[in-house]
Amino acid sequence: MLTIKQIRDNFEQVEAGLKKKNFQNTAILKEIIELDNYRRNTQKNLDDSQAELNQISKRIGDLFREGKREDVDRLKMKTADLKEDIRRLDEKLKEVELALEKLLVQVPNVPHISVPEGKSADDNQVVRTGGDLVALPSEALPHWDLARKFDIIDFELGVKVTGAGFPVYKGKGAKLQRALINFFLDEASKQGFLEVQPPILVNEESGFGTGQLPDKEGQMYHVQLDNLYLAPTAEVPVTNIYRDVIIDEKELPIKNTAYTPCFRREAGSYGKDVRGLNRLHQFDKVEIVCIAHPEKSYEVLEEMVSYVESLVVKLDLPYRIIKLCGGDMSFTSALTYDFEVWSAAQQRWLEVSSVSNFESYQANRLKCRYRDSETKKTNLAHTLNGSALALPRIVAALLENNQTPKGIKIPQVLVPYTAFEIID
Protein backbone atom coordinates (compact mmCIF):
# COMPACT_ATOMS: atom_id res chain seq x y z
CA MET A 1 0.00 0.00 0.00
CA LEU A 2 1.02 3.61 -0.37
CA THR A 3 2.71 5.25 2.60
CA ILE A 4 1.15 8.32 4.17
CA LYS A 5 4.37 10.18 3.36
CA GLN A 6 3.92 9.36 -0.34
CA ILE A 7 0.41 10.76 -0.24
CA ARG A 8 1.38 13.88 1.74
CA ASP A 9 4.52 14.71 -0.24
CA ASN A 10 3.07 13.98 -3.70
CA PHE A 11 -0.65 14.60 -3.25
CA GLU A 12 -1.39 15.96 -6.73
CA GLN A 13 0.77 13.31 -8.43
CA VAL A 14 -0.93 10.51 -6.48
CA GLU A 15 -4.39 11.91 -7.23
CA ALA A 16 -3.61 12.19 -10.96
CA GLY A 17 -2.14 8.67 -11.01
CA LEU A 18 -5.23 7.17 -9.41
CA LYS A 19 -7.42 8.89 -11.95
CA LYS A 20 -5.27 7.31 -14.68
CA LYS A 21 -6.15 3.95 -13.10
CA ASN A 22 -9.81 4.99 -13.27
CA PHE A 23 -10.00 4.96 -9.48
CA GLN A 24 -13.01 7.13 -8.74
CA ASN A 25 -12.80 7.58 -4.96
CA THR A 26 -9.87 10.03 -4.91
CA ALA A 27 -11.63 11.89 -2.06
CA ILE A 28 -10.31 9.10 0.17
CA LEU A 29 -6.88 10.75 -0.05
CA LYS A 30 -8.10 13.79 1.88
CA GLU A 31 -9.80 11.48 4.39
CA ILE A 32 -6.44 9.76 4.94
CA ILE A 33 -4.64 13.08 5.46
CA GLU A 34 -7.30 14.34 7.89
CA LEU A 35 -7.30 11.09 9.85
CA ASP A 36 -3.50 11.11 9.95
CA ASN A 37 -3.59 14.66 11.31
CA TYR A 38 -5.89 13.39 14.06
CA ARG A 39 -3.53 10.46 14.65
CA ARG A 40 -0.56 12.82 14.95
CA ASN A 41 -2.43 15.01 17.41
CA THR A 42 -3.46 11.99 19.46
CA GLN A 43 0.13 10.72 19.44
CA LYS A 44 1.39 14.14 20.61
CA ASN A 45 -1.12 14.23 23.45
CA LEU A 46 -0.13 10.70 24.43
CA ASP A 47 3.57 11.57 24.37
CA ASP A 48 2.97 14.75 26.38
CA SER A 49 0.93 12.89 28.99
CA GLN A 50 3.58 10.16 29.24
CA ALA A 51 6.33 12.76 29.63
CA GLU A 52 4.37 14.56 32.34
CA LEU A 53 3.76 11.27 34.15
CA ASN A 54 7.48 10.51 34.07
CA GLN A 55 8.31 13.94 35.48
CA ILE A 56 5.74 13.62 38.25
CA SER A 57 6.94 10.11 39.11
CA LYS A 58 10.47 11.47 39.49
CA ARG A 59 9.17 14.37 41.59
CA ILE A 60 7.25 11.98 43.84
CA GLY A 61 10.48 10.11 44.54
CA ASP A 62 12.23 13.34 45.50
CA LEU A 63 9.34 14.48 47.75
CA PHE A 64 9.15 11.06 49.39
CA ARG A 65 12.82 11.25 50.32
CA GLU A 66 12.21 14.76 51.69
CA GLY A 67 9.36 13.45 53.85
CA LYS A 68 6.68 15.65 52.23
CA ARG A 69 3.90 13.08 52.43
CA GLU A 70 1.02 15.50 51.69
CA ASP A 71 2.65 16.63 48.43
CA VAL A 72 3.30 12.99 47.56
CA ASP A 73 -0.36 12.07 48.07
CA ARG A 74 -1.50 15.04 45.98
CA LEU A 75 0.77 14.09 43.10
CA LYS A 76 -0.23 10.45 43.30
CA MET A 77 -3.83 11.50 42.69
CA LYS A 78 -2.68 13.42 39.65
CA THR A 79 -0.73 10.43 38.34
CA ALA A 80 -3.88 8.32 38.57
CA ASP A 81 -5.68 10.82 36.35
CA LEU A 82 -2.74 10.88 33.95
CA LYS A 83 -2.62 7.10 33.75
CA GLU A 84 -6.31 7.06 32.86
CA ASP A 85 -5.71 9.71 30.20
CA ILE A 86 -2.80 7.66 28.78
CA ARG A 87 -4.93 4.50 28.68
CA ARG A 88 -7.73 6.35 26.90
CA LEU A 89 -5.35 8.01 24.41
CA ASP A 90 -3.58 4.73 23.73
CA GLU A 91 -6.88 3.01 22.93
CA LYS A 92 -7.91 5.92 20.73
CA LEU A 93 -4.55 5.81 18.91
CA LYS A 94 -4.96 2.11 18.15
CA GLU A 95 -8.48 2.74 16.85
CA VAL A 96 -7.27 5.57 14.62
CA GLU A 97 -4.33 3.53 13.28
CA LEU A 98 -6.68 0.65 12.44
CA ALA A 99 -9.11 3.03 10.70
CA LEU A 100 -6.20 4.58 8.80
CA GLU A 101 -5.00 1.20 7.57
CA LYS A 102 -8.53 0.31 6.43
CA LEU A 103 -8.50 3.44 4.28
CA LEU A 104 -4.98 2.93 2.95
CA VAL A 105 -5.66 -0.63 1.72
CA GLN A 106 -8.49 0.73 -0.43
CA VAL A 107 -6.08 2.87 -2.44
CA PRO A 108 -4.39 1.18 -5.43
CA ASN A 109 -0.81 1.71 -6.44
CA VAL A 110 0.06 4.80 -8.46
CA PRO A 111 0.97 3.97 -12.08
CA HIS A 112 4.39 4.85 -13.45
CA ILE A 113 4.54 8.02 -15.53
CA SER A 114 5.02 5.92 -18.70
CA VAL A 115 1.73 4.05 -18.27
CA PRO A 116 -0.64 5.03 -21.10
CA GLU A 117 -4.09 6.46 -20.51
CA GLY A 118 -6.98 4.10 -21.13
CA LYS A 119 -9.96 2.31 -19.64
CA SER A 120 -9.68 -1.26 -20.95
CA ALA A 121 -7.52 -3.77 -22.81
CA ASP A 122 -8.49 -1.99 -26.04
CA ASP A 123 -6.29 0.92 -24.95
CA ASN A 124 -3.15 -1.13 -24.22
CA GLN A 125 -0.01 -0.39 -26.26
CA VAL A 126 1.82 -3.02 -28.31
CA VAL A 127 5.50 -2.49 -27.52
CA ARG A 128 6.95 -5.01 -29.96
CA THR A 129 6.19 -8.25 -31.75
CA GLY A 130 8.25 -11.26 -32.75
CA GLY A 131 8.00 -14.45 -34.77
CA ASP A 132 5.87 -15.22 -37.80
CA LEU A 133 2.19 -16.00 -37.53
CA VAL A 134 1.54 -19.62 -38.44
CA ALA A 135 -0.73 -20.31 -41.42
CA LEU A 136 -2.58 -23.58 -40.82
CA PRO A 137 -4.73 -25.51 -43.30
CA SER A 138 -8.48 -25.21 -42.98
CA GLU A 139 -8.76 -28.63 -41.33
CA ALA A 140 -6.42 -27.64 -38.48
CA LEU A 141 -7.75 -28.44 -35.02
CA PRO A 142 -7.90 -26.36 -31.83
CA HIS A 143 -5.88 -27.73 -28.94
CA TRP A 144 -8.83 -29.33 -27.14
CA ASP A 145 -9.54 -31.48 -30.19
CA LEU A 146 -5.83 -32.25 -30.62
CA ALA A 147 -5.68 -33.28 -26.95
CA ARG A 148 -8.51 -35.73 -27.53
CA LYS A 149 -7.12 -37.00 -30.85
CA PHE A 150 -3.71 -37.84 -29.38
CA ASP A 151 -5.07 -38.74 -25.91
CA ILE A 152 -2.71 -36.38 -24.07
CA ILE A 153 -5.16 -34.22 -22.06
CA ASP A 154 -8.48 -35.48 -20.71
CA PHE A 155 -10.83 -32.66 -19.79
CA GLU A 156 -13.82 -34.91 -19.10
CA LEU A 157 -11.83 -37.07 -16.70
CA GLY A 158 -10.81 -33.93 -14.83
CA VAL A 159 -14.49 -33.02 -14.48
CA LYS A 160 -15.19 -36.49 -13.08
CA VAL A 161 -12.36 -36.36 -10.55
CA THR A 162 -12.74 -32.72 -9.49
CA GLY A 163 -14.72 -30.44 -11.80
CA ALA A 164 -14.41 -28.18 -14.81
CA GLY A 165 -11.06 -26.43 -15.07
CA PHE A 166 -9.02 -29.32 -13.65
CA PRO A 167 -7.69 -31.30 -16.66
CA VAL A 168 -5.81 -34.59 -16.44
CA TYR A 169 -2.56 -34.70 -18.45
CA LYS A 170 -1.64 -38.12 -19.80
CA GLY A 171 1.32 -39.81 -21.48
CA LYS A 172 3.18 -37.39 -23.71
CA GLY A 173 0.93 -34.58 -22.50
CA ALA A 174 2.16 -35.09 -18.93
CA LYS A 175 5.75 -35.35 -20.15
CA LEU A 176 5.37 -32.12 -22.11
CA GLN A 177 4.19 -30.40 -18.94
CA ARG A 178 7.19 -31.68 -17.00
CA ALA A 179 9.53 -30.76 -19.84
CA LEU A 180 8.30 -27.16 -19.89
CA ILE A 181 8.60 -26.81 -16.12
CA ASN A 182 12.17 -28.11 -16.11
CA PHE A 183 13.11 -26.03 -19.16
CA PHE A 184 11.81 -22.84 -17.57
CA LEU A 185 13.53 -23.55 -14.25
CA ASP A 186 16.85 -24.39 -15.93
CA GLU A 187 16.70 -21.23 -18.05
CA ALA A 188 15.97 -19.14 -14.96
CA SER A 189 18.90 -20.67 -13.11
CA LYS A 190 21.19 -19.78 -16.03
CA GLN A 191 20.06 -16.17 -15.64
CA GLY A 192 21.00 -16.08 -11.95
CA PHE A 193 17.61 -16.78 -10.38
CA LEU A 194 17.84 -18.87 -7.23
CA GLU A 195 15.34 -21.73 -7.36
CA VAL A 196 13.13 -22.15 -4.29
CA GLN A 197 10.33 -24.60 -3.60
CA PRO A 198 7.77 -22.73 -1.47
CA PRO A 199 4.58 -23.92 0.23
CA ILE A 200 1.44 -23.72 -1.90
CA LEU A 201 -0.76 -22.88 1.08
CA VAL A 202 -0.37 -19.37 2.48
CA ASN A 203 -1.74 -17.58 5.52
CA GLU A 204 -3.63 -14.28 5.70
CA GLU A 205 -0.48 -12.29 6.39
CA SER A 206 1.07 -13.55 3.17
CA GLY A 207 -2.07 -12.80 1.17
CA PHE A 208 -2.13 -9.29 2.59
CA GLY A 209 1.58 -8.75 1.97
CA THR A 210 1.35 -9.16 -1.81
CA GLY A 211 -2.07 -7.55 -2.16
CA GLN A 212 -4.31 -10.57 -2.76
CA LEU A 213 -6.09 -9.72 0.49
CA PRO A 214 -8.39 -8.02 1.12
CA ASP A 215 -8.91 -7.31 -2.60
CA LYS A 216 -9.10 -10.77 -4.20
CA GLU A 217 -10.24 -13.23 -1.54
CA GLY A 218 -13.19 -14.22 -3.74
CA GLN A 219 -10.76 -15.47 -6.39
CA MET A 220 -8.75 -17.70 -4.03
CA TYR A 221 -9.57 -21.13 -2.67
CA HIS A 222 -9.91 -20.87 1.11
CA VAL A 223 -9.26 -23.73 3.54
CA GLN A 224 -11.58 -22.44 6.22
CA LEU A 225 -10.76 -24.87 9.02
CA ASP A 226 -7.10 -23.78 9.01
CA ASN A 227 -7.71 -20.28 7.61
CA LEU A 228 -5.20 -20.86 4.81
CA TYR A 229 -5.39 -20.06 1.10
CA LEU A 230 -4.24 -22.07 -1.90
CA ALA A 231 -1.62 -19.93 -3.64
CA PRO A 232 -2.95 -18.29 -6.81
CA THR A 233 0.65 -17.81 -7.95
CA ALA A 234 4.14 -18.47 -6.58
CA GLU A 235 4.50 -14.69 -6.31
CA VAL A 236 2.65 -14.88 -2.98
CA PRO A 237 4.80 -17.38 -1.03
CA VAL A 238 8.10 -16.38 -2.66
CA THR A 239 7.72 -12.62 -2.12
CA ASN A 240 6.63 -13.28 1.47
CA ILE A 241 9.97 -14.92 2.16
CA TYR A 242 11.13 -11.32 2.55
CA ARG A 243 8.30 -10.15 4.80
CA ASP A 244 9.65 -8.39 7.91
CA VAL A 245 13.19 -8.72 6.58
CA ILE A 246 15.92 -6.07 6.40
CA ILE A 247 18.22 -6.78 3.45
CA ASP A 248 21.79 -5.56 3.10
CA GLU A 249 21.88 -3.14 0.18
CA LYS A 250 24.81 -5.07 -1.32
CA GLU A 251 22.57 -8.15 -1.73
CA LEU A 252 20.22 -6.35 -4.14
CA PRO A 253 18.81 -7.32 -6.53
CA ILE A 254 17.62 -10.63 -5.09
CA LYS A 255 16.36 -12.97 -7.81
CA ASN A 256 14.21 -16.05 -7.11
CA THR A 257 12.37 -18.52 -9.29
CA ALA A 258 9.85 -21.15 -8.29
CA TYR A 259 7.53 -23.69 -9.82
CA THR A 260 4.14 -24.25 -8.20
CA PRO A 261 0.71 -25.39 -9.21
CA CYS A 262 -1.59 -22.35 -9.05
CA PHE A 263 -5.21 -22.27 -7.95
CA ARG A 264 -7.79 -19.67 -8.99
CA ARG A 265 -11.54 -19.83 -8.63
CA GLU A 266 -12.06 -17.59 -11.68
CA ALA A 267 -15.62 -16.91 -10.53
CA GLY A 268 -17.88 -15.78 -13.36
CA SER A 269 -15.66 -17.11 -16.17
CA TYR A 270 -17.54 -18.78 -18.99
CA GLY A 271 -17.86 -18.97 -22.79
CA LYS A 272 -15.50 -19.77 -25.63
CA ASP A 273 -12.60 -17.84 -24.03
CA VAL A 274 -12.37 -20.42 -21.25
CA ARG A 275 -12.57 -23.54 -23.39
CA GLY A 276 -9.84 -26.16 -23.13
CA LEU A 277 -6.66 -24.78 -21.59
CA ASN A 278 -7.60 -21.13 -22.06
CA ARG A 279 -8.65 -20.65 -18.44
CA LEU A 280 -8.23 -23.19 -15.66
CA HIS A 281 -8.81 -23.41 -11.93
CA GLN A 282 -5.54 -25.33 -11.44
CA PHE A 283 -2.50 -24.84 -13.63
CA ASP A 284 1.30 -25.00 -13.51
CA LYS A 285 3.50 -21.94 -13.62
CA VAL A 286 7.12 -20.98 -13.14
CA GLU A 287 7.46 -17.57 -11.53
CA ILE A 288 10.33 -15.12 -11.23
CA VAL A 289 10.44 -12.69 -8.29
CA CYS A 290 12.92 -9.87 -7.71
CA ILE A 291 13.61 -7.59 -4.76
CA ALA A 292 15.39 -4.50 -6.06
CA HIS A 293 16.84 -1.16 -5.06
CA PRO A 294 14.33 1.64 -5.81
CA GLU A 295 16.83 3.36 -8.10
CA LYS A 296 17.41 0.19 -10.12
CA SER A 297 13.99 -1.47 -10.18
CA TYR A 298 13.06 -0.34 -13.68
CA GLU A 299 16.36 -1.64 -15.03
CA VAL A 300 15.50 -4.95 -13.35
CA LEU A 301 12.02 -4.83 -14.91
CA GLU A 302 13.48 -4.47 -18.41
CA GLU A 303 15.85 -7.36 -17.73
CA MET A 304 12.91 -9.52 -16.67
CA VAL A 305 10.95 -8.57 -19.78
CA SER A 306 13.94 -9.44 -21.99
CA TYR A 307 14.33 -12.76 -20.20
CA VAL A 308 10.66 -13.75 -20.68
CA GLU A 309 10.94 -12.70 -24.31
CA SER A 310 13.91 -15.05 -24.73
CA LEU A 311 11.76 -17.96 -23.57
CA VAL A 312 9.01 -17.46 -26.14
CA VAL A 313 11.65 -16.93 -28.83
CA LYS A 314 13.32 -20.24 -27.93
CA LEU A 315 9.93 -21.97 -28.10
CA ASP A 316 9.50 -20.44 -31.58
CA LEU A 317 6.13 -18.93 -30.72
CA PRO A 318 4.83 -15.77 -32.42
CA TYR A 319 4.37 -13.18 -29.67
CA ARG A 320 3.69 -9.60 -28.81
CA ILE A 321 4.58 -7.54 -25.74
CA ILE A 322 1.95 -5.14 -24.46
CA LYS A 323 2.21 -2.27 -22.01
CA LEU A 324 -1.00 -2.15 -20.01
CA CYS A 325 -2.94 1.10 -19.81
CA GLY A 326 -4.03 2.55 -16.49
CA GLY A 327 -7.51 1.06 -16.63
CA ASP A 328 -6.30 -2.49 -17.35
CA MET A 329 -3.63 -2.70 -14.66
CA SER A 330 -3.86 -4.65 -11.45
CA PHE A 331 -4.59 -2.94 -8.13
CA THR A 332 -1.00 -3.32 -6.92
CA SER A 333 1.07 -2.73 -10.07
CA ALA A 334 2.94 0.45 -11.03
CA LEU A 335 3.83 -0.83 -14.52
CA THR A 336 2.94 -4.10 -16.25
CA TYR A 337 3.98 -5.73 -19.50
CA ASP A 338 1.84 -8.61 -20.76
CA PHE A 339 3.13 -11.28 -23.14
CA GLU A 340 0.73 -12.86 -25.61
CA VAL A 341 1.39 -15.74 -28.00
CA TRP A 342 -0.54 -16.47 -31.18
CA SER A 343 -2.91 -19.39 -31.13
CA ALA A 344 -3.07 -20.38 -34.80
CA ALA A 345 -6.13 -22.63 -34.68
CA GLN A 346 -8.15 -20.28 -32.49
CA GLN A 347 -6.92 -17.26 -34.44
CA ARG A 348 -6.42 -15.22 -31.30
CA TRP A 349 -3.76 -13.95 -28.94
CA LEU A 350 -3.37 -15.73 -25.59
CA GLU A 351 -1.83 -14.07 -22.55
CA VAL A 352 0.98 -16.21 -21.13
CA SER A 353 2.86 -13.81 -18.85
CA SER A 354 2.57 -10.58 -16.89
CA VAL A 355 5.76 -8.88 -15.73
CA SER A 356 5.21 -6.11 -13.19
CA ASN A 357 7.00 -3.60 -11.01
CA PHE A 358 5.11 -2.89 -7.80
CA GLU A 359 7.65 -0.33 -6.60
CA SER A 360 7.29 -0.04 -2.80
CA TYR A 361 3.55 -0.87 -2.72
CA GLN A 362 3.97 -4.53 -1.71
CA ALA A 363 7.14 -3.81 0.27
CA ASN A 364 5.24 -1.41 2.54
CA ARG A 365 2.70 -4.14 3.32
CA LEU A 366 5.47 -6.69 3.74
CA LYS A 367 7.77 -4.40 5.73
CA CYS A 368 10.47 -5.51 3.28
CA ARG A 369 13.36 -3.08 3.67
CA TYR A 370 17.01 -2.72 2.80
CA ARG A 371 19.76 -1.06 4.85
CA ASP A 372 21.62 1.74 3.10
CA SER A 373 25.34 0.93 3.01
CA GLU A 374 26.38 4.52 3.81
CA THR A 375 23.69 5.97 6.06
CA LYS A 376 22.76 2.64 7.68
CA LYS A 377 19.13 3.75 7.50
CA THR A 378 16.44 1.35 6.34
CA ASN A 379 14.25 2.07 3.31
CA LEU A 380 11.46 0.20 1.55
CA ALA A 381 12.67 -2.03 -1.28
CA HIS A 382 10.91 -2.46 -4.63
CA THR A 383 9.33 -5.80 -5.56
CA LEU A 384 8.81 -7.23 -9.03
CA ASN A 385 7.46 -10.48 -10.42
CA GLY A 386 6.65 -12.19 -13.67
CA SER A 387 5.33 -15.41 -15.16
CA ALA A 388 8.17 -17.29 -16.80
CA LEU A 389 6.01 -18.95 -17.88
CA ALA A 390 2.43 -20.05 -17.25
CA LEU A 391 1.96 -23.42 -18.94
CA PRO A 392 -1.67 -23.86 -20.12
CA ARG A 393 -1.76 -21.34 -22.95
CA ILE A 394 1.85 -22.06 -23.89
CA VAL A 395 0.82 -25.71 -24.32
CA ALA A 396 -2.30 -24.66 -26.25
CA ALA A 397 -0.21 -22.57 -28.68
CA LEU A 398 2.48 -25.26 -29.02
CA LEU A 399 -0.10 -27.92 -29.86
CA GLU A 400 -1.98 -25.77 -32.36
CA ASN A 401 0.94 -24.04 -34.07
CA ASN A 402 3.04 -27.19 -34.45
CA GLN A 403 0.40 -29.62 -35.73
CA THR A 404 1.31 -31.47 -38.92
CA PRO A 405 -0.23 -34.39 -40.84
CA LYS A 406 2.18 -36.68 -38.98
CA GLY A 407 1.57 -35.30 -35.50
CA ILE A 408 2.59 -32.41 -33.27
CA LYS A 409 6.24 -31.37 -33.49
CA ILE A 410 8.10 -30.61 -30.29
CA PRO A 411 10.29 -27.45 -30.27
CA GLN A 412 13.96 -28.39 -30.43
CA VAL A 413 14.79 -26.80 -27.07
CA LEU A 414 12.32 -29.18 -25.39
CA VAL A 415 13.44 -32.42 -27.03
CA PRO A 416 16.22 -33.02 -24.45
CA TYR A 417 13.52 -32.78 -21.79
CA THR A 418 10.74 -34.76 -23.49
CA ALA A 419 12.99 -37.42 -25.08
CA PHE A 420 10.65 -37.41 -28.08
CA GLU A 421 10.34 -35.12 -31.10
CA ILE A 422 6.71 -35.61 -32.02
CA ILE A 423 3.37 -36.40 -30.45
CA ASP A 424 1.69 -38.94 -32.69
ABEGO torsion letter per residue (X at the ends): XBBAAAAAAAAAAAAAAAAAAGBABAAAAAAAAAAAAAAAAAAAAAAAAAAAAAAAAAAAAAAAAAGBAAAAAAAAAAAAAAAAAAAAAAAAAAAAAAAAAAAAAABBBBBBAABBBEABAAABBBABBBEBBBBBBAABBBAAAAAAAAGABBAAAAAAAAEBGBBBBBEAAAAAAAAAAAAAAAAAAAAGBBBBBBBABBBAAAAAAAGAOAAAAAABBBBAAAGBBBBABAAAAAAAAABGBBBBAAAOBBBBBBBBBBBBAGBGBBEAAABEAABBABBBBBBBBBBBBAAAAAAAAAAAAAAAAAAAAAAGBBBBBBBBBAAABBAABABBBBBBBBBAAAGBBBBABBBBBAEAAAAAAAGBBBBBAAAGBBBBBBBBBBBOBBAAAAAAAAAAAABBAAEBBBBAAAAAAAGBABBX
